[in-house]
Amino acid sequence: MSGQFTMYTTPWCGYCHRLKSQLDREGITYDVVDIEQVPDAAKIVEEANNGNQTVPTLVFADGSAQTNPSLAQVKEKLAALA
């Protein structure tokens, strides 16, 4: 089963680790893509962030993106998509 969105991340990103922990506690499913391991993924992140490789960047089914969102922002977006 695939997740409700894709989180673009790096292994060393503290904000990414924090958000992953919060999502896991809430039982929210997501796919993880390491932009250092998947070159095309870095381009997706740059497109969502005016050329910057800012993580975590979340991309949702509707094509919208959130950069370093709070858990509340993620839950609000998922509710809007439901």
C-alpha positions in Angstrom: 0.0 0.0 0.0 1.3 3.4 -0.9 1.1 6.4 1.4 -1.2 9.4 1.4 1.6 11.6 0.1 5.3 11.5 -0.7 7.9 13.1 1.7 11.1 14.2 0.1 13.9 14.1 2.6 17.6 13.5 3.4 19.0 11.2 6.1 20.6 14.1 8.0 17.5 16.4 8.1 16.3 16.9 11.7 13.0 18.5 10.7 12.4 15.4 8.5 13.0 13.0 11.4 10.7 15.0 13.7 7.8 15.1 11.2 8.2 11.4 10.4 7.9 10.6 14.1 4.8 12.7 14.4 3.2 11.2 11.4 4.0 7.7 12.6 2.4 8.4 16.0 -0.7 9.5 14.2 -0.8 6.5 11.9 -0.5 8.6 8.8 1.0 6.6 5.9 3.5 8.2 3.5 6.2 7.3 1.0 9.7 8.5 1.6 12.2 9.6 -1.1 15.8 10.4 -0.2 16.7 13.3 -2.6 20.4 12.4 -2.2 19.8 8.8 -3.5 17.2 9.7 -6.3 18.5 12.5 -8.5 15.1 13.2 -10.2 13.6 13.7 -6.7 15.9 16.7 -6.1 14.4 18.4 -9.2 10.9 17.9 -7.8 11.9 19.5 -4.5 13.6 22.4 -6.4 10.5 23.0 -8.5 8.3 23.2 -5.3 10.8 25.5 -3.5 11.9 28.1 -6.1 15.1 26.3 -6.9 16.0 25.3 -3.4 16.5 21.7 -2.1 14.5 22.4 1.1 13.3 19.3 3.0 11.0 18.0 4.1 8.9 18.7 1.1 5.6 16.9 0.9 3.8 16.3 -2.4 0.2 15.3 -2.3 -2.1 13.5 -4.8 -3.4 16.8 -6.2 0.1 17.9 -7.1 0.3 20.5 -4.3 3.3 20.7 -2.0 4.1 21.8 1.5 7.6 22.6 2.7 8.5 21.8 6.3 4.8 21.7 7.4 3.6 21.2 10.9 1.6 18.0 11.7 -1.5 20.2 11.9 -0.9 21.5 8.4 -0.5 18.0 7.0 -3.7 16.8 8.7 -5.6 19.8 7.4 -4.4 19.1 3.9 -5.3 15.4 4.1 -8.8 16.3 5.4 -9.2 18.7 2.4 -8.3 15.9 0.0 -10.5 13.3 1.6 
